[in-house]
Amino acid sequence: SSDMAIYRANALRVLVRIIDTAMLSAIERYIKHAIIDKSYQVSSSALVSSLHLCEASADNASVVKRWVGEVQEALKSPNEMVQFQATQLFYRIKRNDRLAVSKFVQKYTKGVADS
């Protein structure tokens, strides 16, 4: 239900502020599931929270880098805000891989140039 999605989204926002790297690996699967959740509120919250985790420490960033598959799934979301936040997180994960960033830009600008 919609109310439950709001509670899950808010819980994710708070949770990432209080966890450390050891706890992150314990709840990793819940966050990964939230990234691809059908509720855009939960998905959006998980993506933004993942960005905050990346900024918190290098250890957290190394854990978040393993979530690239879920982030790519979130890019296919019908919600534009989820797509935007997934794009931000994907870039944050792949920013040191110039080839991956180049392919990503080519893939998503191809449809824009055709229309």
C-alpha positions as CSV (number, residue, x, y, z in Angstrom):
1,S,0.0,0.0,0.0
2,S,1.0,3.6,-0.4
3,D,1.3,4.2,3.4
4,M,3.6,1.3,3.8
5,A,5.8,2.6,1.0
6,I,6.2,5.9,2.7
7,Y,7.3,4.2,5.9
8,R,9.8,2.1,4.1
9,A,11.2,5.1,2.3
10,N,11.5,7.1,5.5
11,A,13.1,4.1,7.3
12,L,15.8,3.9,4.5
13,R,16.6,7.6,4.8
14,V,17.1,7.3,8.5
15,L,18.9,4.0,8.4
16,V,21.7,5.1,6.2
17,R,22.5,7.9,8.6
18,I,23.2,5.6,11.5
19,I,24.8,2.5,10.0
20,D,28.5,1.7,9.6
21,T,30.2,-0.4,7.0
22,A,29.9,-3.6,9.0
23,M,26.2,-3.2,9.3
24,L,25.9,-2.1,5.7
25,S,27.0,-5.6,4.5
26,A,24.4,-7.1,6.8
27,I,21.5,-5.1,5.3
28,E,22.8,-4.9,1.8
29,R,20.2,-7.2,0.3
30,Y,17.4,-5.1,1.7
31,I,18.7,-1.9,0.1
32,K,19.3,-3.7,-3.2
33,H,15.7,-4.9,-3.2
34,A,14.5,-1.4,-2.3
35,I,16.4,0.0,-5.3
36,I,14.3,-2.1,-7.7
37,D,11.1,-1.8,-5.7
38,K,7.9,-1.2,-7.7
39,S,7.1,1.8,-5.5
40,Y,8.9,4.9,-6.8
41,Q,9.1,6.4,-3.3
42,V,11.0,3.4,-1.9
43,S,13.2,3.1,-5.0
44,S,14.0,6.9,-5.0
45,S,14.8,6.8,-1.3
46,A,17.1,3.8,-1.7
47,L,19.0,5.5,-4.6
48,V,19.5,8.7,-2.7
49,S,20.5,6.9,0.4
50,S,23.0,4.9,-1.6
51,L,24.5,8.2,-2.8
52,H,24.8,9.3,0.8
53,L,26.5,6.0,1.7
54,C,29.0,6.5,-1.1
55,E,29.9,9.9,0.3
56,A,30.2,8.7,3.9
57,S,33.3,6.5,3.4
58,A,35.3,4.7,0.9
59,D,34.4,1.3,2.5
60,N,30.7,2.1,2.0
61,A,31.4,3.1,-1.6
62,S,33.0,-0.2,-2.3
63,V,29.9,-2.0,-1.1
64,V,27.6,0.3,-3.1
65,K,29.7,-0.4,-6.3
66,R,28.4,-4.0,-6.2
67,W,24.9,-2.8,-6.7
68,V,25.4,-1.7,-10.3
69,G,23.0,-4.3,-11.7
70,E,20.1,-3.0,-9.5
71,V,21.0,0.6,-10.5
72,Q,20.7,-0.4,-14.1
73,E,17.3,-1.9,-13.5
74,A,16.2,1.3,-11.8
75,L,17.2,3.2,-15.0
76,K,14.3,1.4,-16.7
77,S,11.8,2.7,-14.2
78,P,8.8,4.6,-15.7
79,N,9.3,7.3,-13.0
80,E,11.6,10.1,-14.2
81,M,12.8,11.0,-10.8
82,V,13.9,7.4,-10.2
83,Q,15.7,7.4,-13.6
84,F,17.5,10.7,-12.7
85,Q,18.6,9.4,-9.3
86,A,19.7,6.1,-10.8
87,T,21.7,8.0,-13.4
88,Q,23.4,9.9,-10.6
89,L,24.3,6.8,-8.7
90,F,25.4,5.0,-11.8
91,Y,27.8,7.9,-12.6
92,R,29.0,7.9,-9.0
93,I,29.8,4.2,-9.3
94,K,31.4,4.3,-12.7
95,R,33.0,7.8,-12.7
96,N,36.6,6.4,-12.9
97,D,35.7,4.1,-15.8
98,R,35.7,6.4,-18.8
99,L,34.7,3.7,-21.3
100,A,31.6,2.7,-19.2
101,V,30.6,6.4,-18.8
102,S,31.0,6.9,-22.6
103,K,28.9,3.9,-23.4
104,F,26.3,5.0,-20.9
105,V,26.0,8.4,-22.5
106,Q,25.9,7.0,-26.0
107,K,23.2,4.5,-25.1
108,Y,20.9,7.1,-23.5
109,T,21.5,10.0,-25.9
110,K,20.9,7.8,-29.0
111,G,17.1,7.9,-28.5
112,V,17.2,11.7,-27.9
113,A,19.1,12.4,-31.1
114,D,16.7,10.2,-33.2
115,S,13.6,12.1,-32.1
